[in-house]
Amino acid sequence: LYDNVDGRPLCHQKLSAWWLGGGLLMVAALLSGVTVWVLGQIWWSQHGTPPLAKCVSIPEDLRFDCYPERNTVVTQELCEARGCCFVDSEQSSGSTNGVPWCFYPPDFPSYTLGSVNETELGLVGFLTRKAKAYYPKDIEKLQLSVEFETDTRLHVKITDATSPRNEVPLEVPPFSKEPFGLIVKRKTSGTVLLNTTMAPLFFADQFLQISTLLPSSYLYGLGEHRSNFLHSLEWNTLTFWARDVPPTESFNLYGVHPFYLVMEKTGAAHGVFLLNSNAMEVALQPAPALTWRTIGGVLDFYIFLGPDPNLVVQQYQQVIGFPAMPPYWGLGFHLCRWGYGSSNETWETVKAMRNFQIPQDAQWNDIDYMEGYRDFTVDSQKFGALPQMVEDLHKHGQYYVMILVDPGISSTQPPGSYWPYDEGLKRGVFINNTQGEPLIGKVWPGLTAYPDFSNPDTHQWWLENLNRFHSIVPFDGIWIDMNEPSDFMDGSSEGCSQGKLDNPPYVPAVLGGFLSAKTICTSSRQSTSAHYNLHNLYGLMEAKATAREKRPFIISRSTFPSQGKYSGHWLGDNRSSWKDMAWSIPGMLSFSLFGIPLVGADICGFSGSTSEELCTRWMQLGAFYPFSRNHNTQDEKAQDPPAFSPAARTTMKEALEIRYSLLPYLYSLFHRAHLQGDTVARPLFFEFPKDVATYSIDKQFLWGRGLLVTPVLDPGVDWVVGYFPRGLWYDYYTVRLLWSISVLCPNCDPLGHSGENLKMAAPLDHINLHIREGTILPTQKPGCCTVISRGNPMRLIAALSQNANAWGDLYWDDGESLDAFAKGDYSYLVFNVTQVGRRAGSSALYYST
């Protein structure tokens, strides 16, 4: 550990296994935003403005925004009042799109590091600020703690040294206490992972900011947003505040995941997680650099050292928790729509699927089954036969899922007539306004109260509601929606307060411009804190309260880190368009990084009318979403497979039969995700981290390490271009080898940058699938549902490598018990194949029954 002023050692750490393997202790790269500026400087606002020469000498890519407020026209006077540089477009050179005019000078005052003490796991120090910053309630003394919690995980936390602040109640598993070091630079490559010397640290009561340089521009994660999988760093700001809005570029969406992964130029990877639940934004710039801004809580960072991207995601999930193992039937095909109109119409759709022998495991209903859209009710007129329909599903080995609850509980029914509200009011389980009365907003049933899931009493009340309703309709899975939470009134029926929680001095770039836009007042009171601190946790807390016996099957719209322990996620109210279908792949891959592998988009699109071509292509792609559900809205034409022509219907059926054939492989992937945090749907660069050409690919993806999916994402074409990294690849259908020049080339790049883009035939009845060399896929004869298919014969498909060998595995249990693996009630098989007498490059597929 080194002091960043004169390089003198502050302390000496004992060598550890990690240190020997590749770490270098340097505080200059990670904490210099805390320590770099020696506060002998004079505040610019007291003695003039920064000299223009000093300002223009800062490269545009390294200009960190000093005036990020969105609703203010930044003038030179306003900028210089903050002691910052002001250089407008006329004084800048080159492109100025997104470049801030108001930015920090190189010697802007920040915190300085005082005393530092070694601890058993790292060090503790104190930071002081001698010059006031320009945000109110600046915190003058901070505590810095740095701990090596494992050989591959660094924990850096900056908080108020004198007063407690909001912290996310996430339980991080303890690890053995060894004397680790502090990494900011890889010893093996010299790559600097973090460098906070370029901009000042801010830590005021409602404004916290820290910036870092990045070692490359290959940045992923930071959700939930609609964007390419590889983020653009061209002055791009991402906002984190759970919001009810159809997926749209540049908007803050349903969930919040302040975690990113960076691919370094050497092919190594690392990740960073900010454990903070307050509203925030991340500003990206082409330096490359990144700035975190949040309006509450603490700066609680975890740095994951990888160095493999798969390991980074595993290390992240060691902190937030590994995802739940889904029930086997949850990996089958699901069908839903808002607008069936009645239980009989829903039932007829199920029967049509059976008639055409199209695989289906679960039938769903949206809110139209409810009476007046009230939770835990059934419209007895239109959906009176719902219990009988569910009984029929169960007799056929199928399952039923319903949008059981939007969190808003109707508050307008006559006293004594609606148990959920009456009992909730009696027990005090609702979120209160600043006067201590239940906050009233508006959702589908009209005026509503909102359960406070931070209150343990609410969990018991919620469970009783679920059990009471289950006795009427024996549902198998639960869909929780609108849990950002959504409020059609922007705040409450009485508005919001004028206090600092509803009107903070800085508001991140949230859609609507204010925090209570389409949600409840942030000043509202919950059991453990103000909604200001808990808003982004609402969907997570609801999912945790909703889990029941057996393996829970819960799909949630709003999500937060550790959500995968309790639920899956669908990507929200998308549209029936080719663009939306293409956007679903980066969305799916991002949630793979976030530890929520059970994810998918509404197949064929939720809003708008689909076309037969679009829905056919989308059903082919959707057959390879980890969570596969076709869903659309009311007043649009049906888009279930039986609604289309015989040719389209057959193509959709064949795509689903391939999925059902591969369910043993998919289920085994989910076991690995549950056990150790592997990804299920996987970006190509996770398997080929040395191949830079894979870094920007988000139109293809892998299932695990061995199955490559290349869908058609454009209308009117019968071909598709796919990238094939170096190696042998086999056509899934013909079981023939797909030869690649890169494999046979005698001068192949030793780093593996030798893949190829290949144009392949893709008629409307075909999705391209390829098996990677060295892979064994466990498959099974498909059935109409998983209850049937699980009893069918199995087959192994072995795709031999250039060395004529392959391996694979199979995890198998009863598909529904909660702790089958922990109790030892499972089978786990590992398969290895070696074929003698084969020459490299002449391998063929090997079958075993």
Summary of the structure (lengths in Angstrom):
residues: 849
radius of gyration: 27.7
end to end distance: 58.5
largest distance: 83.0
contacts: 3058
relative contact order: 0.09
helix: 23%
strand: 26%
